[in-house]
Amino acid sequence: MRIAWVIGAIGHGGVLSVSVAAAEAVAASGRHAVFLVALHRALPDFVPPRNVQTVVLNLPFERLAAGRGFLQWLAKHPMDVVLSNDASNLEPAWSYFPPQVTLIPVLHEIGEGWWRGMVQQADALDGVITVSRFVEDALRRNLSREAFPIWTILNGTQTDRPVPVRQPGKPLRLLYAGGNDPMKGIHDLPRIVRELVKLRVPFSLCLVGSVDPDVVQGLARLIDGDRLELAGHLPRPECLKRMEQADLLLMPSRAEPFGMITVEAMVAGCVPLAYDMPSGTREIVAHGETGFLVTPGSGRAVARIVVELDADRERLAMLSLHASRVARSRFSASRMGMEYESCLKGCRAAHDQRGCRRKPADALTVKRYRYRGWWWIPKPIRIRLRRWAEQRVRLAGWVRAHRG
């Protein structure tokens, strides 16, 4: 089969890494021609996946132009299967895909903006793949009927890296890799560190990604500069190296549709500490066995776990080894590739039997988007309100479900 993973742009973010991992895993079989297609642009430091042809279309960031441009490319480069991954500017064109193409969007999030197009254009789709049961449940709650088949394929990552041996006796090394997104809990870090300082736990903290200067100042008032590393944006290999060097991953996220960082950290033997909230994290972390799920928003609960593990390094070493073994077994890229391949074959066969209702490509039009009341609020005020809400753990879950 000729299979195209379509994304909006090649930059930084979880959707890109998941799409690359899935495309690379399917291509590894050698049975298919696999493409990674970016509608708009690509960052210059992007490393193309192995055995996957990368195509950057450089289309305008406008839905009608992007849709027409992709359909023209598709006419010149026919595909058997197209998987649309958070490529929002392509959604209006779904109903105008060639009838012989099997079209499967991949749902990476629970926000309305991610699944609305799937519900509205259900008759044009051959199915939807979700990245976790948590995301699947959110989609099913918003379907009035069984409009299309739904498959859940848990994300996977490369598991051929050796598990590093942690040196005992050194201060615990903590890692936060959520960047500046308030949903990832960046503003909870000072609260967590304050509790650790109160309990006199020896530790260092590495922050990967851009960080709010106010957060940096708050942390600098609590711990010395030699215990705080601001790594900034890192290429993926460097980010994985930080995971191999760390003992514990701090994941104070308000909502994780899956949790790719958590899986990659576990593969490296870095034990995750996450909030116990409805999310994909619950499908990854078994409390007390492969990591810890603590009371949301409680810096004290996180600090107590760190204190316990600092006092019992043998237990920490056992947790590290077990987390790595479980992640390598359940979340390998090879397992994900086999599940994708099986799903696409079945979906392709079903498409040939029943077909989908599609319209001629030259009839593509895009309805003007009707902004809701929220979008009439001036953008600077919207940003401040959203940041305020996302810093509140319970309210942030509601915000996440209504984003988009």
Secondary structure, 3 states (H helix, E strand, C coil): CEEEEEECCECCCHHHHHHHHHHHHHHCCCCCEEEEEECCCECCCCCCCCCCEEEECCCCCCHHHHHHHHHHHHHHCCCCEEEEECCHHHHHHHHHCCCCCEEEEEECCCCHHHHHHHHHCHHHCCCEEECCHHHHHHHHHCCCCCCCCEEECCCCECCCCCCCCCCCCCCEEEEECCCCCHHHCHHHHHHHHHHHHHCCCCEEEEEEECCCHHHHHHHHCCCCHHHEEEEECCCHHHHHHHHHHCCEEEECCCCCCCCHHHHHHHHCCCEEEEECCCCHHHHCCCECCCEEEECCCCHHHHHHHHHHHHHCHHHHHHHHHHHHHHHHHHCEHHHHHHHHHHHHHHHHHHHHHHCCCCCCHHHCCCCCCCCCHHHHCCHHHHHHHHHHHHCCHHHHHHHHHCCC
